[in-house]
Amino acid sequence: MMRRIQHPGKAGEERVSALPCEAVPVRVTLRAGQSVAQAVQSAFAQLGFDFGYLRLDGVSFEVLRFVTPAPSPDDDHAAWYSATYERTAPVHVRHAGVHLGQREGAAFLHCHGLWEAAADLPDAGHMLCDDSILSHDVTVSGWGLKGAGLVSSHDPETNFVLFQPQAMTHAARPNALLVRLLPNQDITAALLDLAQHHAIATARIEGIGSLVGTAFRDGQTVQSHATEILILEGQVHGGKLDLRIASVGFEGRGHTGLLEHDVNAVCVTTEILVMTEATHTGIGAPH
C-alpha cells in the first residue's frame, strides 16, 4: 500500500507540471577551490546557459556541508531538515545530481548526493552548494536547458519555496520535458503516464526529489516518512519505466536499488528531466 503525507496547505488539482525544452548535452570543468554553486554557475554561464542539470559523479571535496531529512519541529511543514553536517577532505562523491535554476532573480542550486563515509557516519543527503568546496578540478557531464528552467516560488500546499518549471526563451528543437511532480502520487506511475501522454516511447530520466519512505524491488525499505532521492538511472522503454535511485532517510545512510512500482509517493517535490531525441508534436504541448 502506498503511504501518503499530509501537508499544511490545500492540494491543488494539477499534480504534474511539465514544460517542453531542449536539453543540450554538455561537459564542463568545475574548478578546485570554488564552491559547487560558484563552479556550476560559472561553467554553465561560459556555455551560455542559465539553467541545467549536472551529474557530479566522482567529485571530491575539501569541505562538504549537507543536511538530511528530519521530522518537522512544528506544524508549518510535514518534514524538515537535520542540523548541518560538515565533512572535511578528502570526501569522495559516488553519485550526485544538481539542478541549476533561479531564486529571486539569482542563480540557485538544488543538489542531492551519495558519498564515501565510515559506517557510523551519514553518507547521503542534501548537499549545501554555497558551502561545499571542491578539492580538485573535475570534468562532469550534464545538460544545458533552453526553452524552460526551474525557478523558485512559494508552494502553498507544502509551505516550502520550491523549484517550478517556467517557460523561458523559445526552444528551437524540443527534445525533453522539464517536470515537477507534486505530492502523494507514485513517482513511477506519474512519469509513465506523462511519457504516454506525450507519446514518448523511449526516454532517459534524470533528477532528484523526495518520497514518503522508499520501497525497493529487492525488499529494502527506508521507513522515514520523508526521504530524499537521487535518480541514478532512469529509462522509459517498451511501455515500462525503471528507476534506480539512491535514497536517504532520517538515519542519514544511503540505500540504492530499483524502485518498486505503485508504492512510492512523492513527499514534497521532484525535479526531473525526461529526455528523448524523438521529435513528436505531442512534446510541444504542456501536460
C-alpha positions as CSV (number, residue, x, y, z in Angstrom):
1,M,0.0,0.0,0.0
2,M,1.3,3.5,-0.9
3,R,2.0,5.7,2.1
4,R,0.8,9.3,1.9
5,I,1.7,12.5,3.7
6,Q,-0.4,15.4,5.0
7,H,0.9,18.9,4.1
8,P,-0.3,22.1,5.8
9,G,-1.8,23.6,2.7
10,K,-4.6,22.6,0.4
11,A,-3.6,20.3,-2.5
12,G,-4.3,21.8,-6.0
13,E,-5.9,19.9,-8.8
14,E,-2.8,20.0,-11.1
15,R,-0.4,17.3,-9.8
16,V,2.1,17.3,-12.7
17,S,3.8,20.4,-14.1
18,A,5.7,19.7,-17.4
19,L,7.2,22.0,-20.0
20,P,8.9,21.3,-23.3
21,C,12.6,22.3,-23.5
22,E,15.7,21.5,-25.3
23,A,18.3,19.6,-23.3
24,V,21.8,20.1,-24.8
25,P,24.5,17.6,-23.7
26,V,27.5,19.4,-22.1
27,R,30.8,18.5,-20.5
28,V,32.1,21.2,-18.1
29,T,35.1,21.5,-15.9
30,L,34.5,22.5,-12.2
31,R,37.4,24.3,-10.6
32,A,39.1,23.4,-7.3
33,G,38.8,25.9,-4.5
34,Q,35.4,27.1,-5.6
35,S,32.0,26.3,-4.0
36,V,29.8,24.0,-6.0
37,A,27.5,27.0,-6.6
38,Q,30.3,29.1,-8.0
39,A,31.8,26.4,-10.1
40,V,28.5,25.1,-11.6
41,Q,27.1,28.6,-12.4
42,S,30.4,29.7,-13.9
43,A,30.7,26.6,-16.1
44,F,27.2,26.9,-17.4
45,A,27.5,30.6,-18.0
46,Q,30.5,30.1,-20.1
47,L,28.4,28.0,-22.4
48,G,25.5,30.5,-22.4
49,F,23.1,28.6,-20.2
50,D,21.2,29.9,-17.2
51,F,19.6,26.5,-16.4
52,G,20.8,23.0,-16.5
53,Y,21.4,19.7,-14.7
54,L,24.8,18.1,-14.0
55,R,25.8,14.6,-12.8
56,L,28.5,15.2,-10.1
57,D,29.7,11.6,-10.0
58,G,33.4,11.3,-8.9
59,V,33.7,14.9,-7.5
60,S,35.9,15.4,-4.4
61,F,35.5,18.0,-1.7
62,E,37.8,19.6,0.7
63,V,34.7,20.7,2.7
64,L,31.3,19.1,2.3
65,R,28.3,20.6,4.2
66,F,25.0,18.9,4.0
67,V,21.7,18.1,5.7
68,T,19.5,15.0,5.8
69,P,15.7,14.7,6.1
70,A,14.2,15.1,9.5
71,P,10.9,15.4,11.2
72,S,9.4,18.8,11.3
73,P,9.7,20.7,14.6
74,D,6.3,22.3,14.2
75,D,3.1,22.1,12.1
76,D,4.3,24.5,9.5
77,H,5.7,21.7,7.4
78,A,5.2,18.0,7.0
79,A,9.0,17.3,7.2
80,W,12.2,19.4,7.7
81,Y,16.0,19.1,7.7
82,S,18.6,18.0,10.2
83,A,21.2,20.3,11.6
84,T,24.1,20.9,9.2
85,Y,26.8,18.3,9.0
86,E,30.4,19.1,7.9
87,R,33.0,16.7,6.5
88,T,36.5,17.8,5.5
89,A,38.9,16.4,2.9
90,P,39.0,14.0,1.4
91,V,35.3,13.5,0.7
92,H,34.8,11.4,-2.5
93,V,31.3,11.6,-4.0
94,R,30.0,8.4,-5.6
95,H,27.0,10.0,-7.2
96,A,25.3,13.4,-7.1
97,G,22.9,15.4,-9.2
98,V,22.4,19.2,-9.2
99,H,19.8,21.4,-10.8
100,L,20.8,25.0,-11.7
101,G,17.9,27.3,-11.5
102,Q,16.9,30.7,-10.2
103,R,15.6,32.1,-6.9
104,E,14.7,35.8,-6.6
105,G,16.5,36.6,-9.9
106,A,19.8,35.0,-8.9
107,A,21.3,31.6,-9.7
108,F,20.3,28.9,-7.2
109,L,21.2,25.2,-7.0
110,H,19.5,22.1,-5.6
111,C,21.7,19.0,-5.1
112,H,21.4,15.5,-3.7
113,G,24.3,13.1,-3.4
114,L,25.8,9.9,-2.1
115,W,29.5,9.8,-0.9
116,E,32.0,7.6,0.8
117,A,31.9,7.6,4.6
118,A,32.5,5.3,7.5
119,A,29.7,3.0,8.5
120,D,28.7,5.2,11.5
121,L,28.6,8.5,9.6
122,P,25.9,9.9,7.3
123,D,26.8,9.2,3.6
124,A,23.9,10.8,1.7
125,G,21.8,13.9,1.7
126,H,21.0,17.3,0.5
127,M,24.3,19.0,-0.3
128,L,24.7,22.7,0.5
129,C,26.2,24.1,-2.7
130,D,27.2,27.5,-1.4
131,D,29.2,26.0,1.5
132,S,30.8,22.9,-0.1
133,I,34.3,23.5,-1.6
134,L,35.8,21.4,-4.4
135,S,39.2,19.9,-3.7
136,H,40.2,19.1,-7.4
137,D,39.4,20.2,-10.9
138,V,36.9,17.8,-12.3
139,T,35.1,17.4,-15.7
140,V,31.5,16.3,-15.4
141,S,28.6,15.7,-17.8
142,G,25.1,17.1,-17.9
143,W,22.6,19.1,-19.9
144,G,22.1,22.8,-20.5
145,L,18.5,23.8,-20.9
146,K,16.7,26.1,-23.4
147,G,13.1,26.9,-23.5
148,A,12.3,26.2,-19.9
149,G,14.1,26.4,-16.5
150,L,13.5,25.8,-12.8
151,V,12.5,29.0,-10.9
152,S,11.8,29.1,-7.1
153,S,8.5,30.3,-5.7
154,H,6.4,29.6,-2.6
155,D,4.3,26.5,-2.8
156,P,1.1,26.9,-0.8
157,E,0.5,23.1,-0.4
158,T,3.8,22.3,1.3
159,N,4.7,25.8,2.6
160,F,8.2,25.4,1.1
161,V,9.9,27.6,-1.5
162,L,10.4,25.1,-4.4
163,F,11.6,25.0,-7.9
164,Q,8.8,25.1,-10.5
165,P,9.2,24.7,-14.3
166,Q,8.9,28.0,-16.1
167,A,8.8,28.8,-19.8
168,M,11.8,30.8,-21.0
169,T,13.1,31.6,-24.5
170,H,11.8,29.5,-27.4
171,A,13.4,26.1,-27.7
172,A,14.2,25.5,-31.4
173,R,14.3,21.8,-31.1
174,P,12.4,20.5,-28.0
175,N,13.7,17.0,-27.1
176,A,12.8,16.9,-23.3
177,L,10.3,17.7,-20.7
178,L,11.2,19.6,-17.5
179,V,8.9,18.1,-14.9
180,R,7.8,18.7,-11.3
181,L,5.7,16.0,-9.7
182,L,3.6,17.2,-6.7
183,P,3.0,15.1,-3.5
184,N,1.1,11.9,-2.9
185,Q,1.3,10.2,-6.3
186,D,3.5,7.3,-7.2
187,I,6.6,8.6,-8.9
188,T,7.0,5.8,-11.4
189,A,3.3,5.7,-12.4
190,A,3.2,9.5,-12.8
191,L,6.2,9.6,-15.1
192,L,5.0,6.7,-17.2
193,D,1.6,8.4,-17.6
194,L,3.4,11.6,-18.7
195,A,5.5,9.7,-21.2
196,Q,2.4,8.0,-22.7
197,H,0.5,11.3,-22.8
198,H,3.3,12.8,-24.9
199,A,3.8,9.6,-27.0
200,I,7.3,9.2,-25.7
201,A,8.3,5.5,-26.3
202,T,12.0,5.8,-25.2
203,A,13.5,8.3,-22.8
204,R,16.3,8.9,-20.3
205,I,15.2,10.2,-16.9
206,E,17.4,12.3,-14.6
207,G,16.7,14.3,-11.4
208,I,16.2,14.5,-7.7
209,G,13.3,14.7,-5.3
210,S,11.7,13.3,-2.1
211,L,9.4,10.3,-1.3
212,V,7.2,9.2,1.5
213,G,9.6,6.5,2.6
214,T,11.2,4.3,-0.1
215,A,10.4,0.8,-1.1
216,F,12.8,-1.1,-3.4
217,R,12.0,-4.1,-5.6
218,D,14.5,-6.3,-3.7
219,G,12.6,-5.8,-0.4
220,Q,14.7,-3.0,1.1
221,T,12.8,-0.2,2.7
222,V,13.6,3.2,4.1
223,Q,10.8,3.8,6.7
224,S,11.3,7.5,7.4
225,H,8.2,9.4,6.4
226,A,10.4,11.8,4.3
227,T,13.3,10.5,2.2
228,E,15.4,12.4,-0.3
229,I,16.3,10.7,-3.6
230,L,18.7,10.9,-6.5
231,I,17.9,9.1,-9.7
232,L,21.0,7.1,-10.6
233,E,19.5,5.6,-13.8
234,G,16.1,6.0,-15.3
235,Q,14.7,4.7,-18.5
236,V,11.4,4.5,-20.4
237,H,11.3,1.7,-22.9
238,G,8.7,-0.6,-24.3
239,G,5.9,0.9,-22.2
240,K,7.7,0.3,-19.0
241,L,9.7,2.6,-16.7
242,D,12.6,1.6,-14.4
243,L,14.2,4.0,-11.8
244,R,17.4,3.0,-10.0
245,I,17.8,5.5,-7.2
246,A,19.7,6.4,-4.0
247,S,17.5,7.2,-1.0
248,V,18.3,8.7,2.4
249,G,16.0,9.0,5.4
250,F,16.3,10.3,8.9
251,E,19.2,8.0,9.8
252,G,21.5,9.5,7.2
253,R,22.6,6.3,5.4
254,G,22.1,5.9,1.7
255,H,20.3,3.0,0.1
256,T,20.3,2.1,-3.6
257,G,18.3,-0.1,-5.9
258,L,15.4,-0.3,-8.3
259,L,12.2,1.4,-7.1
260,E,9.1,-0.8,-6.6
261,H,6.1,0.2,-8.7
262,D,3.0,1.9,-7.4
263,V,4.0,2.3,-3.7
264,N,6.5,5.3,-3.7
265,A,4.6,8.5,-3.3
266,V,6.2,11.9,-3.8
267,C,6.7,13.6,-0.5
268,V,7.4,17.3,-1.1
269,T,8.5,17.6,-4.7
270,T,10.5,16.0,-7.6
271,E,12.5,17.9,-10.3
272,I,13.0,15.7,-13.3
273,L,14.2,15.8,-16.9
274,V,12.6,13.4,-19.3
275,M,14.8,13.4,-22.3
276,T,14.2,11.9,-25.8
277,E,15.7,12.5,-29.2
278,A,12.4,11.8,-30.8
279,T,10.6,14.8,-32.2
280,H,6.9,14.3,-31.8
281,T,4.3,17.0,-31.9
282,G,3.0,16.0,-28.5
283,I,6.1,17.1,-26.8
284,G,5.4,20.7,-27.6
285,A,2.2,20.8,-25.5
286,P,2.3,21.2,-21.7
287,H,0.7,18.4,-19.9
